[in-house]
């Protein structure tokens, strides 16, 4: 027997990317709520659109775009969204196209775009979400700018370095700093980065993830903001230090002890 109930699509979004990706708990909870709404209001779920990303800026949202195309194109009778700020944070421009033309349910706010009395509230809530996003973005940028001026390293420490103290976020040489030094002196002495990477690989050295050393790693490891110097200056330093610039068997043996196999 054919199900004659009208169709509804569910648009689920979690703004913070987590390891579970689209299986994140809040997405499953949103889907449960959406399916309950469908059952209680006599709809059948046609499709579930899932996003695990931001709804702001110029982020590409193919699932959102497809859901909007489906509701505006008449492929489904309604589109359900748990929260209005999960729908979009671009303000009124995101909700105006659906007002009076398609039925989009914003569950938490109990707003329905097909209801004339909800039009003003939908626009107002959309603008509230836009304003909040703007303020949050400003606060994050301001905080990160101040942290950078204080010399704090904001991301994971580069290879060969570690965070000295979680509070001040300064970085210092770590156990595998010797690898970076070797790369520095080898390249400063004239060895091609590709040739050095091949030597590391042939010696059995592996990266922190257990992979072979990419051909470009030897060059990028000494041109990061932490270690960047001009090549002429690097050569001068290597010569003044009297550092032998050939990767000898003894050097490789020592590096193998600090480079994870």
C-alpha positions, 0 to 999 in steps of 0.5 A, a space after each residue: 500500500 502506497 504511503 500517502 503522507 506528505 514528505 519532509 526532509 530533515 536538515 541536521 547540522 553540528 557546527 564543530 567538526 568532531 572525530 565522529 563526523 556525521 555520526 556526532 551525538 547531536 546529529 543523532 539527537 536532532 534526527 530523533 527529534 525530526 522523526 518524532 515531529 514527522 510522526 506527530 504531524 503526519 509526515 514521512 521522512 523522505 531524506 536526511 541531510 547531514 552537515 558537520 561544519 560551520 554555517 557561516 562565512 563562505 563555507 561550501 554547504 552542499 547538503 544545505 544547498 541540496 536541501 534548499 533546492 529540494 524544498 524550493 523545487 517541490 521535491 518535498 513538502 516540508 523541510 525540518 530544522 532543529 534550530 534556526 541558527 543551525 539553518 544559517 547564520 547569514 541573517 535575513 538573506 537566508 530565510 527570505 526566499 522561503 517565506 510564503 513559498 515553502 514550508 520550513 519548520 524551525 523546531 526549537 523556536 516553534 516557527 513555520 515559514 508557511 505561517 504568515 504570523 511567523 514571518 517577522 519572528 523568523 526574520 528577527 531570529 535569523 538576524 539575531 543569529 547573524 549578529 551573534 556570529 559577527 560578535 563571536 567572530 570579532 571576539 575570536 579574532 581579537 583574542 587570537 591577535 592578542 595571543 600572537 602578540 604575546 608570542 603564544 603558539 596557537 596550534 599544535 607544535 611543529 615537528 621537533 618542538 613542543 609546547 613549554 607550558 599550556 598557559 603561556 603557549 611558548 614552544 621549545 625544542 623537543 626530543 626530536 629537535 635533532 632531526 630538524 638540526 640535521 635537516 637544517 645543516 644538510 640543506 644549508 650545506 647544499 644537499 637537495 631536500 629531495 635527496 635528503 628525504 630519500 636518505 631518511 627513507 632508506 635509513 628507515 626513519 619515519 614521521 610521527 605518523 609512521 609514514 615515510 618522509 615526504 620529499 618536500 618535508 626536508 625543505 619545509 621543516 627548516 622554512 617554517 616560521 619557527 626555523 626560517 632563515 635565509 639560505 645564505 645565512 644558514 650556510 654561514 651558520 653551518 660553516 661557522 659551527 664547523 658542522 659536517 654536512 654529510 649524513 654519516 652512518 653515525 648520524 643516521 644511527 643517532 637520528 633513528 633513536 629519536 625518530 619513531 620507527 
